[in-house]
Amino acid sequence: MLELLPCILFITVICSGKRVDYGYVPNGDNPTLYDAVEDPILQLDQDTFADTVYNASTAFGIEFYADWCGHCRKFAPKFKEFAHNVKEWKPVVKIAVLNCADPYNEQACAENGVVSYPTLKYFPRGSAGVHDGIEYKELNSSAVVLIDLLVERIEAEYAEQRYSNWPNIGLLGDESTYDDLWKGIPYSAHYLAIVFGENEEHHESVKLILDLSRYHNKLAIRRSNFTSKLAKIMKVTQSAVIVFKRDDSVLILNSRIGPDVHHKLENLATTGDSFLALSTTSTTTMATTTTMAPWSCKRNPDKCETLYFVSETDMLKAMRYALYNDVPRAGGNFTGHNLTALKDFLDLLVNHFPTEQFAYKRLHDKGSKSIKKHELTFSSKARDFFAEMREFVDNETANNANLTAAKWQKIFFKTEKRMRFSSFSTKAKWQHCRGSSKNFRGYTCGLWSTFHALTVQAYLDNIKNATFQPLHILHSIQGWVDNFFGCRHCRDHFM
């Protein structure tokens, strides 16, 4: 009885497996090449290998190494860099190591057929045993190459298994309507990004989806190539990312794929600030706004109708700030270029600031093309106000007299008070330009919305005018931005 006890104890130790996660300090006597705290690498040992890797809910990328191996020591920094770059992929794949130089792990290494160091293997999700491990051959690879190899394995596994709780890294197919794009996406996700990959052999779109997978309940990401129906509808011809907001088919982000796209999407997922993403976009060859709208509009005309309106309150608030706060920032006297810019912009407001609301009844009455007009009373008063300020500038600068920024602001306030013009109330809340918090959107959104509305109104006002020069409208806007817009970086980017 006493002679059998050591054997019984030995069997108990060997059979007592357990499942572990990141931060686990492995058993054994030998030193390890990786730190359990500093490195995002799961360290395994004889007791934990099988229970952690087999029948797991994630895939595993595992390095079998020997702590005394010179090549392993040289390879360790690359493997650490690789692990840091894919640490956000943990819901899909975990990166792990096993020190085969430690006698404690001898059996697990032998079962896995490890005969040289380092040996790299990929274990698919739910692997049943050692026979499911797929060995990598590129042992001198950089972190970048290791990431690409891992993505290839993930893509192959997803194509075969289509796990419902993995990020959807499959390519879009025949989806061409706005509703089709949102199928299968959690309702908690308010944003949908479509990534069009130019070099799919580099797996950039898959990496982006995996990098941001922790935000899947807020931001869904899908992939598309240039042969999809969606790419043809959106006229995408180069790598790009576009973003829609749920129940709103107008693009809120349209950007080329670049080093900052990860930051833009992460910012959108964490703060909901679509204006920040939009204000830093690059130019693409994509159609920009309502390409996807017709499908949604046909089914939900009332909801869709709001997409084609600009808030009168937002425009009035923006113009009040632009003229009363931004214009005086030029300082000193209005002469030369800044005086011309002020006059041209006031002319634009006097002539083309929208004063009527147009609505095509065909959204509600099938086949009807009649137009319903509604006068915007406050906007009409605003035009009168702009006209008075334009007249004041002419009178003040007659005979080359100087107009100071201080006097401009003083007359602006006096004219506003005399006309009892309360539409410029600073207490009114932003409507369409309301951000998720007070420090988002607001003035700049209202400003750009007004610029767009002015160009549309100028076109409507001159639809039958063969001599109309639309470039002058754009130059008037450009002149105001160049001379008066308070954000220097934004102004330079705009110019």
Secondary structure, 3 states (H helix, E strand, C coil): CCCCHHHHHHHHHHHCCCCCCCCCCCCCCCCCCCCCCCCCCEEECCCCHHHHHCCCCCEEEEEEECCCCHHHHHHHHHHHHHHHHCHHHCCCEEEEEEECCCHHHHHHHHHCCCCCCCEEEEECCCCCCHHHCEEECCCCCCHHHHHHHHHHHHHHHHHHHCCCCCCCCCECCCCCCHHHHCCCCCCCCCEEEEEECCCHHHCHHHHHHHHCHHHCCCEEEEEECCCCHHHHHHCCCCCEEEEEECCEEEEEEEEECCCCHHHHHHHHHHHCCHHHHHHCCCCCCCCCCHHHHHHHHHHCHHHHHHHHCCCHHHHHHHHHHHHHHHHHHHCCEECHHHHHHHHHHHHHHHHHCCCEEEEEHHHCCCCCCCEEEEECHHHHHHHHHHHHHHHHHHHHCHHHCCEEHHHHHHHHHHHHHHCCCHHHCCCCCCCCCECCCCCCECHHHHHHHHHHHHHHHHHHHCCCCCCCCHHHHHHHHHHHHHHHCCCHHHHHHHC
